Amino acid sequence: MAEMLLLREAAVLIASATGAYTDFKTGYIYDWITVPLILLGAGIDIFEKDYSGLAIGAAVFAIGFALYYAGKIGGGDVKLYAGIALMLPYYNGIFVLSAALLAALSAVVFFSTYYTIKYLRRGIDLKYNEAGIRRAIMLLIIIGAYMYFLLGSGFAGSGYIALVGVPILFGTVFLALERGIRKEFFLQKVRTESLEDDEIIALDFMDGDKVKKMQAGFKGVIGEKEKKEMIGAGIDEVMVYRNLPRFGPFIFLGVLLAILMPGIGQIALMGT
Protein backbone atom coordinates (compact mmCIF):
# COMPACT_ATOMS: atom_id res chain seq x y z
CA MET A 1 0.00 0.00 0.00
CA ALA A 2 2.78 2.43 0.96
CA GLU A 3 4.69 1.52 -2.21
CA MET A 4 1.62 2.24 -4.36
CA LEU A 5 1.18 5.63 -2.70
CA LEU A 6 4.83 6.46 -3.40
CA LEU A 7 4.29 5.45 -7.04
CA ARG A 8 1.26 7.70 -7.29
CA GLU A 9 3.09 10.65 -5.70
CA ALA A 10 6.17 10.17 -7.87
CA ALA A 11 4.11 9.99 -11.07
CA VAL A 12 2.22 13.17 -10.22
CA LEU A 13 5.38 15.06 -9.25
CA ILE A 14 7.28 13.95 -12.36
CA ALA A 15 4.40 14.78 -14.72
CA SER A 16 3.64 18.16 -13.15
CA ALA A 17 7.34 19.11 -13.01
CA THR A 18 7.81 18.14 -16.67
CA GLY A 19 4.65 20.03 -17.61
CA ALA A 20 5.89 23.07 -15.71
CA TYR A 21 9.15 23.01 -17.67
CA THR A 22 7.59 22.57 -21.13
CA ASP A 23 4.89 25.15 -20.41
CA PHE A 24 7.50 27.67 -19.26
CA LYS A 25 9.70 27.05 -22.30
CA THR A 26 7.12 26.59 -25.05
CA GLY A 27 3.67 27.49 -23.69
CA TYR A 28 2.43 23.90 -24.06
CA ILE A 29 1.86 20.91 -21.76
CA TYR A 30 2.11 18.07 -24.24
CA ASP A 31 0.00 14.92 -24.55
CA TRP A 32 3.11 12.76 -24.05
CA ILE A 33 3.15 14.13 -20.49
CA THR A 34 -0.55 14.06 -19.65
CA VAL A 35 -1.94 11.03 -21.48
CA PRO A 36 0.38 8.48 -19.79
CA LEU A 37 -0.52 10.00 -16.41
CA ILE A 38 -4.24 9.70 -17.17
CA LEU A 39 -3.90 6.11 -18.39
CA LEU A 40 -1.73 5.05 -15.46
CA GLY A 41 -4.03 6.71 -12.92
CA ALA A 42 -7.15 5.18 -14.46
CA GLY A 43 -5.45 1.77 -14.66
CA ILE A 44 -4.45 1.83 -10.99
CA ASP A 45 -7.93 2.96 -9.93
CA ILE A 46 -9.52 0.14 -11.92
CA PHE A 47 -7.02 -2.40 -10.54
CA GLU A 48 -7.78 -1.27 -6.97
CA LYS A 49 -11.52 -1.02 -7.75
CA ASP A 50 -11.46 2.63 -6.72
CA TYR A 51 -14.40 3.70 -8.87
CA SER A 52 -14.90 6.91 -6.90
CA GLY A 53 -11.40 7.91 -7.98
CA LEU A 54 -12.45 7.41 -11.59
CA ALA A 55 -15.51 9.56 -10.94
CA ILE A 56 -13.36 12.36 -9.48
CA GLY A 57 -11.07 12.25 -12.51
CA ALA A 58 -14.03 12.37 -14.89
CA ALA A 59 -15.57 15.29 -12.99
CA VAL A 60 -12.31 17.25 -13.04
CA PHE A 61 -11.97 16.66 -16.78
CA ALA A 62 -15.58 17.72 -17.44
CA ILE A 63 -15.23 20.94 -15.45
CA GLY A 64 -11.86 21.65 -16.99
CA PHE A 65 -13.16 21.05 -20.51
CA ALA A 66 -15.96 23.56 -19.95
CA LEU A 67 -13.38 26.14 -18.86
CA TYR A 68 -11.18 25.26 -21.83
CA TYR A 69 -14.13 25.62 -24.24
CA ALA A 70 -14.77 29.09 -22.83
CA GLY A 71 -11.11 30.01 -23.33
CA LYS A 72 -10.33 30.26 -19.61
CA ILE A 73 -7.71 27.50 -19.28
CA GLY A 74 -5.39 25.58 -21.58
CA GLY A 75 -6.15 22.09 -22.82
CA GLY A 76 -2.86 20.79 -21.41
CA ASP A 77 -3.76 22.15 -17.97
CA VAL A 78 -7.10 20.34 -18.11
CA LYS A 79 -5.54 16.99 -19.01
CA LEU A 80 -2.80 17.38 -16.39
CA TYR A 81 -5.34 18.08 -13.65
CA ALA A 82 -7.44 15.11 -14.80
CA GLY A 83 -4.37 12.89 -14.54
CA ILE A 84 -3.56 14.24 -11.09
CA ALA A 85 -7.12 13.60 -9.93
CA LEU A 86 -6.99 10.00 -11.20
CA MET A 87 -3.56 9.31 -9.78
CA LEU A 88 -4.19 10.83 -6.34
CA PRO A 89 -7.97 10.97 -5.89
CA TYR A 90 -7.76 10.81 -2.09
CA TYR A 91 -4.73 12.13 -0.28
CA ASN A 92 -5.50 14.30 2.74
CA GLY A 93 -8.97 14.78 1.32
CA ILE A 94 -9.65 15.22 -2.37
CA PHE A 95 -6.09 16.02 -3.37
CA VAL A 96 -6.72 17.84 -6.63
CA LEU A 97 -8.86 20.48 -4.88
CA SER A 98 -6.04 21.43 -2.50
CA ALA A 99 -3.44 21.36 -5.29
CA ALA A 100 -5.57 23.46 -7.64
CA LEU A 101 -6.46 26.02 -4.98
CA LEU A 102 -2.85 26.44 -3.86
CA ALA A 103 -1.77 26.77 -7.50
CA ALA A 104 -4.42 29.42 -8.14
CA LEU A 105 -3.58 31.43 -5.02
CA SER A 106 0.14 31.48 -5.78
CA ALA A 107 -0.48 32.35 -9.44
CA VAL A 108 -2.78 35.23 -8.49
CA VAL A 109 -0.13 36.77 -6.23
CA PHE A 110 2.68 36.36 -8.76
CA PHE A 111 0.89 37.51 -11.91
CA SER A 112 -0.92 40.38 -10.19
CA THR A 113 2.39 41.70 -8.90
CA TYR A 114 4.30 41.07 -12.13
CA TYR A 115 1.85 42.67 -14.54
CA THR A 116 0.92 45.56 -12.26
CA ILE A 117 4.59 46.53 -11.99
CA LYS A 118 5.02 46.23 -15.78
CA TYR A 119 1.91 48.32 -16.33
CA LEU A 120 3.12 50.95 -13.85
CA ARG A 121 6.36 51.27 -15.79
CA ARG A 122 4.45 51.87 -19.03
CA GLY A 123 2.02 54.24 -17.36
CA ILE A 124 -1.41 53.20 -16.13
CA ASP A 125 -4.39 54.81 -17.86
CA LEU A 126 -6.84 55.17 -14.97
CA LYS A 127 -9.66 56.43 -17.16
CA TYR A 128 -9.38 53.44 -19.50
CA ASN A 129 -9.59 51.13 -16.48
CA GLU A 130 -12.32 53.09 -14.71
CA ALA A 131 -14.99 50.37 -14.96
CA GLY A 132 -12.59 47.71 -13.72
CA ILE A 133 -11.53 49.86 -10.79
CA ARG A 134 -15.18 50.32 -9.75
CA ARG A 135 -15.82 46.57 -9.94
CA ALA A 136 -12.68 45.82 -7.96
CA ILE A 137 -13.63 48.27 -5.19
CA MET A 138 -17.12 46.78 -4.89
CA LEU A 139 -15.74 43.26 -4.85
CA LEU A 140 -13.15 44.20 -2.24
CA ILE A 141 -15.86 45.65 0.04
CA ILE A 142 -18.00 42.51 -0.29
CA ILE A 143 -15.11 40.11 0.27
CA GLY A 144 -13.77 42.21 3.14
CA ALA A 145 -17.15 42.08 4.88
CA TYR A 146 -17.34 38.31 4.29
CA MET A 147 -13.86 37.73 5.69
CA TYR A 148 -14.68 39.89 8.73
CA PHE A 149 -17.81 37.82 9.31
CA LEU A 150 -15.89 34.53 9.05
CA LEU A 151 -13.22 35.71 11.46
CA GLY A 152 -15.64 37.25 13.94
CA SER A 153 -17.96 34.24 13.97
CA GLY A 154 -15.16 31.74 14.39
CA PHE A 155 -15.89 29.94 11.13
CA ALA A 156 -12.36 30.68 9.94
CA GLY A 157 -9.10 31.45 11.66
CA SER A 158 -6.48 34.10 11.03
CA GLY A 159 -4.44 31.58 9.03
CA TYR A 160 -7.26 31.24 6.51
CA ILE A 161 -7.70 35.00 6.28
CA ALA A 162 -3.98 35.43 5.55
CA LEU A 163 -3.71 32.47 3.16
CA VAL A 164 -6.79 33.30 1.09
CA GLY A 165 -7.40 36.97 1.84
CA VAL A 166 -3.97 38.23 0.78
CA PRO A 167 -4.12 36.61 -2.69
CA ILE A 168 -7.66 37.95 -3.10
CA LEU A 169 -6.34 41.44 -2.34
CA PHE A 170 -3.70 41.02 -5.04
CA GLY A 171 -6.36 39.65 -7.37
CA THR A 172 -8.58 42.70 -6.96
CA VAL A 173 -5.67 44.91 -8.01
CA PHE A 174 -5.32 42.82 -11.17
CA LEU A 175 -9.09 42.94 -11.73
CA ALA A 176 -9.03 46.73 -11.47
CA LEU A 177 -6.40 46.99 -14.21
CA GLU A 178 -7.31 43.88 -16.20
CA ARG A 179 -8.60 45.56 -19.34
CA GLY A 180 -5.54 47.73 -19.64
CA ILE A 181 -3.18 44.84 -18.90
CA ARG A 182 -4.84 42.66 -21.54
CA LYS A 183 -4.56 45.45 -24.09
CA GLU A 184 -0.94 46.28 -23.30
CA PHE A 185 0.54 42.81 -22.96
CA PHE A 186 -1.67 40.16 -24.58
CA LEU A 187 -3.72 41.73 -27.38
CA GLN A 188 -2.64 41.19 -31.00
CA LYS A 189 -4.26 41.61 -34.40
CA VAL A 190 -3.65 38.68 -36.76
CA ARG A 191 -4.80 37.53 -40.16
CA THR A 192 -7.57 34.96 -39.87
CA GLU A 193 -5.72 32.41 -41.99
CA SER A 194 -2.78 32.69 -39.56
CA LEU A 195 -4.83 31.62 -36.53
CA GLU A 196 -3.37 28.70 -34.62
CA ASP A 197 -5.23 25.90 -32.85
CA ASP A 198 -6.52 26.85 -29.40
CA GLU A 199 -6.16 30.55 -30.18
CA ILE A 200 -8.25 32.73 -27.87
CA ILE A 201 -10.35 35.37 -29.62
CA ALA A 202 -10.56 38.78 -27.90
CA LEU A 203 -14.23 39.38 -28.67
CA ASP A 204 -14.46 42.41 -26.39
CA PHE A 205 -11.79 44.20 -28.46
CA MET A 206 -13.27 43.37 -31.87
CA ASP A 207 -15.44 45.47 -34.11
CA GLY A 208 -19.15 44.99 -33.43
CA ASP A 209 -19.95 44.06 -37.03
CA LYS A 210 -17.36 41.28 -37.00
CA VAL A 211 -18.71 39.93 -33.72
CA LYS A 212 -22.24 39.84 -35.18
CA LYS A 213 -20.96 37.74 -38.09
CA MET A 214 -19.85 35.09 -35.65
CA GLN A 215 -22.40 32.55 -34.56
CA ALA A 216 -24.15 32.97 -31.20
CA GLY A 217 -22.45 30.99 -28.47
CA PHE A 218 -19.07 31.34 -30.18
CA LYS A 219 -16.58 29.39 -28.11
CA GLY A 220 -13.51 31.01 -26.60
CA VAL A 221 -10.88 28.89 -28.36
CA ILE A 222 -10.45 28.47 -32.09
CA GLY A 223 -10.13 25.26 -34.09
CA GLU A 224 -10.05 24.65 -37.82
CA LYS A 225 -13.88 24.60 -38.00
CA GLU A 226 -14.24 28.07 -36.46
CA LYS A 227 -11.34 29.37 -38.56
CA LYS A 228 -13.02 28.28 -41.81
CA GLU A 229 -16.35 29.76 -40.68
CA MET A 230 -14.74 33.15 -40.03
CA ILE A 231 -12.97 33.15 -43.40
CA GLY A 232 -16.27 32.21 -45.06
CA ALA A 233 -17.97 35.10 -43.27
CA GLY A 234 -15.45 37.52 -44.73
CA ILE A 235 -13.57 38.14 -41.49
CA ASP A 236 -9.98 38.76 -42.63
CA GLU A 237 -8.46 39.95 -39.36
CA VAL A 238 -9.23 39.19 -35.73
CA MET A 239 -8.02 40.29 -32.32
CA VAL A 240 -6.52 37.51 -30.23
CA TYR A 241 -4.79 37.07 -26.89
CA ARG A 242 -1.22 35.78 -27.14
CA ASN A 243 1.71 35.40 -24.74
CA LEU A 244 -0.76 34.69 -21.96
CA PRO A 245 0.50 33.82 -18.46
CA ARG A 246 1.72 30.23 -18.22
CA PHE A 247 0.06 28.29 -15.46
CA GLY A 248 2.07 25.05 -15.64
CA PRO A 249 4.74 26.04 -13.10
CA PHE A 250 2.01 26.91 -10.60
CA ILE A 251 0.32 23.53 -11.08
CA PHE A 252 3.61 21.94 -10.04
CA LEU A 253 3.94 24.34 -7.10
CA GLY A 254 0.39 23.55 -5.96
CA VAL A 255 1.07 19.79 -6.19
CA LEU A 256 4.34 20.14 -4.28
CA LEU A 257 2.77 22.20 -1.49
CA ALA A 258 -0.24 19.89 -1.22
CA ILE A 259 2.06 16.87 -0.80
CA LEU A 260 4.71 18.39 1.46
CA MET A 261 2.47 20.72 3.48
CA PRO A 262 -1.05 19.24 3.40
CA GLY A 263 -2.12 21.43 6.31
CA ILE A 264 -1.95 24.51 4.09
CA GLY A 265 -4.34 22.97 1.61
CA GLN A 266 -6.74 22.02 4.37
CA ILE A 267 -6.71 25.57 5.74
CA ALA A 268 -7.31 27.02 2.28
CA LEU A 269 -10.24 24.67 1.65
CA MET A 270 -11.83 24.37 5.07
CA GLY A 271 -10.86 27.62 6.78
CA THR A 272 -9.26 25.88 9.79
C-alpha positions as semicolon CSV with decimal commas, in nm:
position;residue;x (nm);y (nm);z (nm)
1;M;0,000;0,000;0,000
2;A;0,278;0,243;0,096
3;E;0,469;0,152;-0,221
4;M;0,162;0,224;-0,436
5;L;0,118;0,563;-0,270
6;L;0,483;0,646;-0,340
7;L;0,429;0,545;-0,704
8;R;0,126;0,770;-0,729
9;E;0,309;1,065;-0,570
10;A;0,617;1,017;-0,787
11;A;0,411;0,999;-1,107
12;V;0,222;1,317;-1,022
13;L;0,538;1,506;-0,925
14;I;0,728;1,395;-1,236
15;A;0,440;1,478;-1,472
16;S;0,364;1,816;-1,315
17;A;0,734;1,911;-1,301
18;T;0,781;1,814;-1,667
19;G;0,465;2,003;-1,761
20;A;0,589;2,307;-1,571
21;Y;0,915;2,301;-1,767
22;T;0,759;2,257;-2,113
23;D;0,489;2,515;-2,041
24;F;0,750;2,767;-1,926
25;K;0,970;2,705;-2,230
26;T;0,712;2,659;-2,505
27;G;0,367;2,749;-2,369
28;Y;0,243;2,390;-2,406
29;I;0,186;2,091;-2,176
30;Y;0,211;1,807;-2,424
31;D;0,000;1,492;-2,455
32;W;0,311;1,276;-2,405
33;I;0,315;1,413;-2,049
34;T;-0,055;1,406;-1,965
35;V;-0,194;1,103;-2,148
36;P;0,038;0,848;-1,979
37;L;-0,052;1,000;-1,641
38;I;-0,424;0,970;-1,717
39;L;-0,390;0,611;-1,839
40;L;-0,173;0,505;-1,546
41;G;-0,403;0,671;-1,292
42;A;-0,715;0,518;-1,446
43;G;-0,545;0,177;-1,466
44;I;-0,445;0,183;-1,099
45;D;-0,793;0,296;-0,993
46;I;-0,952;0,014;-1,192
47;F;-0,702;-0,240;-1,054
48;E;-0,778;-0,127;-0,697
49;K;-1,152;-0,102;-0,775
50;D;-1,146;0,263;-0,672
51;Y;-1,440;0,370;-0,887
52;S;-1,490;0,691;-0,690
53;G;-1,140;0,791;-0,798
54;L;-1,245;0,741;-1,159
55;A;-1,551;0,956;-1,094
56;I;-1,336;1,236;-0,948
57;G;-1,107;1,225;-1,251
58;A;-1,403;1,237;-1,489
59;A;-1,557;1,529;-1,299
60;V;-1,231;1,725;-1,304
61;F;-1,197;1,666;-1,678
62;A;-1,558;1,772;-1,744
63;I;-1,523;2,094;-1,545
64;G;-1,186;2,165;-1,699
65;F;-1,316;2,105;-2,051
66;A;-1,596;2,356;-1,995
67;L;-1,338;2,614;-1,886
68;Y;-1,118;2,526;-2,183
69;Y;-1,413;2,562;-2,424
70;A;-1,477;2,909;-2,283
71;G;-1,111;3,001;-2,333
72;K;-1,033;3,026;-1,961
73;I;-0,771;2,750;-1,928
74;G;-0,539;2,558;-2,158
75;G;-0,615;2,209;-2,282
76;G;-0,286;2,079;-2,141
77;D;-0,376;2,215;-1,797
78;V;-0,710;2,034;-1,811
79;K;-0,554;1,699;-1,901
80;L;-0,280;1,738;-1,639
81;Y;-0,534;1,808;-1,365
82;A;-0,744;1,511;-1,480
83;G;-0,437;1,289;-1,454
84;I;-0,356;1,424;-1,109
85;A;-0,712;1,360;-0,993
86;L;-0,699;1,000;-1,120
87;M;-0,356;0,931;-0,978
88;L;-0,419;1,083;-0,634
89;P;-0,797;1,097;-0,589
90;Y;-0,776;1,081;-0,209
91;Y;-0,473;1,213;-0,028
92;N;-0,550;1,430;0,274
93;G;-0,897;1,478;0,132
94;I;-0,965;1,522;-0,237
95;F;-0,609;1,602;-0,337
96;V;-0,672;1,784;-0,663
97;L;-0,886;2,048;-0,488
98;S;-0,604;2,143;-0,250
99;A;-0,344;2,136;-0,529
100;A;-0,557;2,346;-0,764
101;L;-0,646;2,602;-0,498
102;L;-0,285;2,644;-0,386
103;A;-0,177;2,677;-0,750
104;A;-0,442;2,942;-0,814
105;L;-0,358;3,143;-0,502
106;S;0,014;3,148;-0,578
107;A;-0,048;3,235;-0,944
108;V;-0,278;3,523;-0,849
109;V;-0,013;3,677;-0,623
110;F;0,268;3,636;-0,876
111;F;0,089;3,751;-1,191
112;S;-0,092;4,038;-1,019
113;T;0,239;4,170;-0,890
114;Y;0,430;4,107;-1,213
115;Y;0,185;4,267;-1,454
116;T;0,092;4,556;-1,226
117;I;0,459;4,653;-1,199
118;K;0,502;4,623;-1,578
119;Y;0,191;4,832;-1,633
120;L;0,312;5,095;-1,385
121;R;0,636;5,127;-1,579
122;R;0,445;5,187;-1,903
123;G;0,202;5,424;-1,736
124;I;-0,141;5,320;-1,613
125;D;-0,439;5,481;-1,786
126;L;-0,684;5,517;-1,497
127;K;-0,966;5,643;-1,716
128;Y;-0,938;5,344;-1,950
129;N;-0,959;5,113;-1,648
130;E;-1,232;5,309;-1,471
131;A;-1,499;5,037;-1,496
132;G;-1,259;4,771;-1,372
133;I;-1,153;4,986;-1,079
134;R;-1,518;5,032;-0,975
135;R;-1,582;4,657;-0,994
136;A;-1,268;4,582;-0,796
137;I;-1,363;4,827;-0,519
138;M;-1,712;4,678;-0,489
139;L;-1,574;4,326;-0,485
140;L;-1,315;4,420;-0,224
141;I;-1,586;4,565;0,004
142;I;-1,800;4,251;-0,029
143;I;-1,511;4,011;0,027
144;G;-1,377;4,221;0,314
145;A;-1,715;4,208;0,488
146;Y;-1,734;3,831;0,429
147;M;-1,386;3,773;0,569
148;Y;-1,468;3,989;0,873
149;F;-1,781;3,782;0,931
150;L;-1,589;3,453;0,905
151;L;-1,322;3,571;1,146
152;G;-1,564;3,725;1,394
153;S;-1,796;3,424;1,397
154;G;-1,516;3,174;1,439
155;F;-1,589;2,994;1,113
156;A;-1,236;3,068;0,994
157;G;-0,910;3,145;1,166
158;S;-0,648;3,410;1,103
159;G;-0,444;3,158;0,903
160;Y;-0,726;3,124;0,651
161;I;-0,770;3,500;0,628
162;A;-0,398;3,543;0,555
163;L;-0,371;3,247;0,316
164;V;-0,679;3,330;0,109
165;G;-0,740;3,697;0,184
166;V;-0,397;3,823;0,078
167;P;-0,412;3,661;-0,269
168;I;-0,766;3,795;-0,310
169;L;-0,634;4,144;-0,234
170;F;-0,370;4,102;-0,504
171;G;-0,636;3,965;-0,737
172;T;-0,858;4,270;-0,696
173;V;-0,567;4,491;-0,801
174;F;-0,532;4,282;-1,117
175;L;-0,909;4,294;-1,173
176;A;-0,903;4,673;-1,147
177;L;-0,640;4,699;-1,421
178;E;-0,731;4,388;-1,620
179;R;-0,860;4,556;-1,934
180;G;-0,554;4,773;-1,964
181;I;-0,318;4,484;-1,890
182;R;-0,484;4,266;-2,154
183;K;-0,456;4,545;-2,409
184;E;-0,094;4,628;-2,330
185;F;0,054;4,281;-2,296
186;F;-0,167;4,016;-2,458
187;L;-0,372;4,173;-2,738
188;Q;-0,264;4,119;-3,100
189;K;-0,426;4,161;-3,440
190;V;-0,365;3,868;-3,676
191;R;-0,480;3,753;-4,016
192;T;-0,757;3,496;-3,987
193;E;-0,572;3,241;-4,199
194;S;-0,278;3,269;-3,956
195;L;-0,483;3,162;-3,653
196;E;-0,337;2,870;-3,462
197;D;-0,523;2,590;-3,285
198;D;-0,652;2,685;-2,940
199;E;-0,616;3,055;-3,018
200;I;-0,825;3,273;-2,787
201;I;-1,035;3,537;-2,962
202;A;-1,056;3,878;-2,790
203;L;-1,423;3,938;-2,867
204;D;-1,446;4,241;-2,639
205;F;-1,179;4,420;-2,846
206;M;-1,327;4,337;-3,187
207;D;-1,544;4,547;-3,411
208;G;-1,915;4,499;-3,343
209;D;-1,995;4,406;-3,703
210;K;-1,736;4,128;-3,700
211;V;-1,871;3,993;-3,372
212;K;-2,224;3,984;-3,518
213;K;-2,096;3,774;-3,809
214;M;-1,985;3,509;-3,565
215;Q;-2,240;3,255;-3,456
216;A;-2,415;3,297;-3,120
217;G;-2,245;3,099;-2,847
218;F;-1,907;3,134;-3,018
219;K;-1,658;2,939;-2,811
220;G;-1,351;3,101;-2,660
221;V;-1,088;2,889;-2,836
222;I;-1,045;2,847;-3,209
223;G;-1,013;2,526;-3,409
224;E;-1,005;2,465;-3,782
225;K;-1,388;2,460;-3,800
226;E;-1,424;2,807;-3,646
227;K;-1,134;2,937;-3,856
228;K;-1,302;2,828;-4,181
229;E;-1,635;2,976;-4,068
230;M;-1,474;3,315;-4,003
231;I;-1,297;3,315;-4,340
232;G;-1,627;3,221;-4,506
233;A;-1,797;3,510;-4,327
234;G;-1,545;3,752;-4,473
235;I;-1,357;3,814;-4,149
236;D;-0,998;3,876;-4,263
237;E;-0,846;3,995;-3,936
238;V;-0,923;3,919;-3,573
239;M;-0,802;4,029;-3,232
240;V;-0,652;3,751;-3,023
241;Y;-0,479;3,707;-2,689
242;R;-0,122;3,578;-2,714
243;N;0,171;3,540;-2,474
244;L;-0,076;3,469;-2,196
245;P;0,050;3,382;-1,846
246;R;0,172;3,023;-1,822
247;F;0,006;2,829;-1,546
248;G;0,207;2,505;-1,564
249;P;0,474;2,604;-1,310
250;F;0,201;2,691;-1,060
251;I;0,032;2,353;-1,108
252;F;0,361;2,194;-1,004
253;L;0,394;2,434;-0,710
254;G;0,039;2,355;-0,596
255;V;0,107;1,979;-0,619
256;L;0,434;2,014;-0,428
257;L;0,277;2,220;-0,149
258;A;-0,024;1,989;-0,122
259;I;0,206;1,687;-0,080
260;L;0,471;1,839;0,146
261;M;0,247;2,072;0,348
262;P;-0,105;1,924;0,340
263;G;-0,212;2,143;0,631
264;I;-0,195;2,451;0,409
265;G;-0,434;2,297;0,161
266;Q;-0,674;2,202;0,437
267;I;-0,671;2,557;0,574
268;A;-0,731;2,702;0,228
269;L;-1,024;2,467;0,165
270;M;-1,183;2,437;0,507
271;G;-1,086;2,762;0,678
272;T;-0,926;2,588;0,979
